[in-house]
Amino acid sequence: MSQQTIKQQARRTAREMAEKRRKQREERERRVIDLAERVMVAIGERDAAMAATEKRAGEALRELTEREGMPLGEAVQWCGETITVREATRLRRLASESQADDGRERDSAQTGDAASVAGAGSGRAGAGSSVG
């Protein structure tokens, strides 16, 4: 075997090994990305579930204090003291903010609908049709 043939074979083997290692790194990176994505999705789902749960608790506390006229400290006692007054205050505030946000979203959706109806009618006013 000539020196030239030995060098060519060595280069080919080195390139094949480099390609094999590159493919392994790419496969590993795909697995790592997939696993990291699964972690982030699970954390996001946890956060969403926690927010929804806290909102429900806050709404119930608001009903205890507003509808039933119960002082917050007494409401906490009725809850088996599983939360503190401070936590109950935070939960009620969260429910109030959430309710206000929901109201603003409904208002802006209704305002947007009214604007689009008015806009649609204004272009056809000369044709004798009206929006009503």
C-alpha positions as CSV (number, residue, x, y, z in Angstrom):
1,M,0.0,0.0,0.0
2,S,1.4,3.4,-1.0
3,Q,1.9,6.4,1.2
4,Q,-0.7,8.2,-0.9
5,T,-3.3,5.5,-0.4
6,I,-2.7,5.4,3.3
7,K,-3.2,9.2,3.6
8,Q,-6.4,9.1,1.5
9,Q,-7.8,6.2,3.6
10,A,-6.9,8.1,6.8
11,R,-8.6,11.2,5.6
12,R,-11.7,9.3,4.6
13,T,-11.9,7.6,8.0
14,A,-11.4,10.9,9.8
15,R,-14.1,12.6,7.8
16,E,-16.5,9.7,8.4
17,M,-15.8,9.9,12.2
18,A,-16.3,13.6,12.2
19,E,-19.6,13.2,10.3
20,K,-20.7,10.5,12.8
21,R,-19.9,12.8,15.8
22,R,-21.7,15.7,14.1
23,K,-24.8,13.6,13.6
24,Q,-24.7,12.4,17.2
25,R,-24.3,16.0,18.5
26,E,-27.3,17.1,16.3
27,E,-29.4,14.2,17.6
28,R,-28.5,15.0,21.2
29,E,-29.3,18.7,20.6
30,R,-32.7,17.7,19.2
31,R,-33.4,15.6,22.3
32,V,-32.2,18.4,24.7
33,I,-34.5,20.9,22.9
34,D,-37.4,18.5,23.1
35,L,-36.9,17.9,26.8
36,A,-36.4,21.6,27.6
37,E,-39.6,22.4,25.7
38,R,-41.5,19.7,27.7
39,V,-40.2,21.3,30.9
40,M,-41.3,24.8,29.8
41,V,-44.8,23.5,28.7
42,A,-45.3,21.7,32.0
43,I,-44.2,24.8,34.0
44,G,-46.6,27.0,31.9
45,E,-49.4,24.6,32.5
46,R,-48.7,24.5,36.2
47,D,-48.7,28.3,36.4
48,A,-52.0,28.5,34.5
49,A,-53.6,25.9,36.7
50,M,-52.3,27.7,39.8
51,A,-53.6,31.1,38.6
52,A,-57.0,29.6,37.9
53,T,-57.1,27.9,41.3
54,E,-56.1,31.1,43.1
55,K,-58.7,33.0,41.1
56,R,-61.5,30.6,42.2
57,A,-60.3,30.8,45.8
58,G,-60.3,34.6,45.6
59,E,-63.8,34.7,44.2
60,A,-65.1,32.5,47.0
61,L,-63.4,34.7,49.6
62,R,-65.0,37.8,48.0
63,E,-68.4,36.1,48.2
64,L,-67.8,35.3,51.9
65,T,-66.8,38.8,52.7
66,E,-69.1,40.8,50.4
67,R,-72.2,38.7,49.9
68,E,-72.2,37.1,53.3
69,G,-70.9,40.2,55.0
70,M,-68.2,38.2,56.9
71,P,-65.1,39.9,58.2
72,L,-62.0,38.6,56.4
73,G,-60.5,37.2,59.7
74,E,-63.6,35.2,60.3
75,A,-63.6,33.9,56.7
76,V,-60.1,32.7,57.2
77,Q,-61.2,30.9,60.3
78,W,-64.1,29.2,58.4
79,C,-61.5,28.0,55.9
80,G,-59.8,26.0,58.7
81,E,-57.0,28.6,58.9
82,T,-55.4,27.0,55.8
83,I,-54.5,30.5,54.7
84,T,-53.5,33.7,56.4
85,V,-55.4,36.9,56.4
86,R,-52.6,38.3,54.2
87,E,-52.9,35.5,51.7
88,A,-56.7,35.9,51.7
89,T,-56.3,39.6,51.0
90,R,-54.0,38.8,48.1
91,L,-56.4,36.2,46.7
92,R,-59.4,38.6,46.9
93,R,-57.4,41.3,45.2
94,L,-56.4,38.8,42.5
95,A,-60.1,37.9,41.9
96,S,-61.1,41.6,41.8
97,E,-58.4,42.4,39.2
98,S,-59.3,39.4,37.2
99,Q,-63.0,40.5,37.2
100,A,-62.0,44.0,36.2
101,D,-59.9,42.7,33.4
102,D,-62.7,40.5,32.1
103,G,-65.1,43.5,32.2
104,R,-62.6,45.6,30.2
105,E,-62.2,42.9,27.6
106,R,-66.0,42.6,27.2
107,D,-66.3,46.4,26.9
108,S,-63.6,46.7,24.3
109,A,-65.0,43.8,22.3
110,Q,-68.5,45.5,22.3
111,T,-67.0,48.8,21.4
112,G,-65.0,47.2,18.5
113,D,-68.2,45.5,17.3
114,A,-70.1,48.8,17.4
115,A,-67.3,50.6,15.5
116,S,-67.2,48.0,12.8
117,V,-71.0,48.1,12.4
118,A,-70.9,51.9,12.2
119,G,-68.0,51.7,9.7
120,A,-69.9,49.3,7.5
121,G,-73.0,51.4,7.5
122,S,-71.3,54.7,6.7
123,G,-70.0,53.5,3.3
124,R,-73.5,52.5,2.2
125,A,-75.5,55.5,3.5
126,G,-75.8,57.0,0.0
127,A,-77.5,53.8,-1.3
128,G,-80.5,54.3,0.9
129,S,-79.8,51.5,3.4
130,S,-79.2,52.2,7.1
131,V,-77.8,50.1,9.9
132,G,-80.3,49.8,12.7
